[in-house]
Amino acid sequence: MQKKLVVGIILGICILSLVIALAVEPGEKPLISGPKYDNAIGLISIEGPITGGDVGGLFEVSAGAESIMEQLREAAKDKSLKAVIIRINSPGGTVAASQEIGEEVEKVRKAGKKVVISMGDVAASGGYWIAAKGDKIVANPGTVTGSIGVIMESLNMSDLYNKVGIADQSIKSGAHKDMGSPSRPLTQEEKVILQSMVDDMFNQFVDVVAKGRRMKREDVLKIADGRVFTGRQAKSLGLVDELGNYYDAVRLTAKLAGIKGEPEVVELKPKDPWASFFGKAMLSFGIRDYEGILKAAETRDLPRYMLLWPDLLRR
């Protein structure tokens, strides 16, 4: 009976989502909800794993870089917005996607607008990379953040393949073209190659944190072993500026932007708002597919490089 009820609810959400989708005609997907205001603060949400493009299944919410970059570009040129709050609730994601979003955050600041980061439950790894690009960071005392590091995931399934009788017949142009293939173990030379790539990405991460947080590089290296911190620990280490909730971040943003009185906060919507609505509805029923990040990042020939707090994938 309970299973039938859940199925009925999901079908109902599907129908409602379809109605919303049909109501939003092509070319009529405003990035900003509501009317324009003077001296307003723009709100951009980064929720779920950070991925390239605008990927994400029906049963998951992921932060697609293309959609978020579009929102940031809109915020940079919109004269009615005097500042931007970026609300982050993400364990991180792919390296390049985090970098792309971070670059657009810098452009918003170069446009003369203050950017304040408001951390939710988690703003780790790639989420922290983006956060370090802001003017100020506000975290809850219990926020999970940090995880400054890079992980490359590669499986060796050759023994399993042998047991079930699967033989790899790849034809390659060079010795390392199938580097990271699950059909064989990595050679020592390949481990050196991949480690050098991870190290380079890691050094880029350290540089971003050192510059954004105005810290000495050697001080960042002391805490950049991939570990996570609570918001309170992060503040003591200089990784965040203030402890507080979303409304504290609004207050700080208004102060930095010179806005008098109660500021108007205007939400910038994703490119496809109905899809975001559907994904969040699925989350409300406990359907939480963070493993979609792995599918989104995976290609046949390349290992995966992630700015990601892996523990969240197991929850």
Secondary structure as GFF3:
##gff-version 3
##sequence-region A 1 315
A	DSSP	alpha_helix	2	23	.	.	.	ID=ss1
A	DSSP	beta_strand	40	47	.	.	.	ID=ss2
A	DSSP	beta_strand	50	51	.	.	.	ID=ss3
A	DSSP	beta_strand	63	64	.	.	.	ID=ss4
A	DSSP	alpha_helix	65	77	.	.	.	ID=ss5
A	DSSP	beta_strand	81	90	.	.	.	ID=ss6
A	DSSP	beta_strand	92	94	.	.	.	ID=ss7
A	DSSP	alpha_helix	95	110	.	.	.	ID=ss8
A	DSSP	beta_strand	114	124	.	.	.	ID=ss9
A	DSSP	alpha_helix	126	131	.	.	.	ID=ss10
A	DSSP	beta_strand	136	139	.	.	.	ID=ss11
A	DSSP	beta_strand	144	146	.	.	.	ID=ss12
A	DSSP	beta_strand	151	153	.	.	.	ID=ss13
A	DSSP	alpha_helix	158	164	.	.	.	ID=ss14
A	DSSP	alpha_helix	188	212	.	.	.	ID=ss15
A	DSSP	alpha_helix	217	223	.	.	.	ID=ss16
A	DSSP	beta_strand	228	230	.	.	.	ID=ss17
A	DSSP	alpha_helix	231	237	.	.	.	ID=ss18
A	DSSP	beta_strand	242	243	.	.	.	ID=ss19
A	DSSP	alpha_helix	246	257	.	.	.	ID=ss20
A	DSSP	beta_strand	264	267	.	.	.	ID=ss21
A	DSSP	alpha_helix	273	284	.	.	.	ID=ss22
A	DSSP	alpha_helix	292	297	.	.	.	ID=ss23
A	DSSP	beta_strand	304	308	.	.	.	ID=ss24
A	DSSP	three_ten_helix	310	314	.	.	.	ID=ss25
###
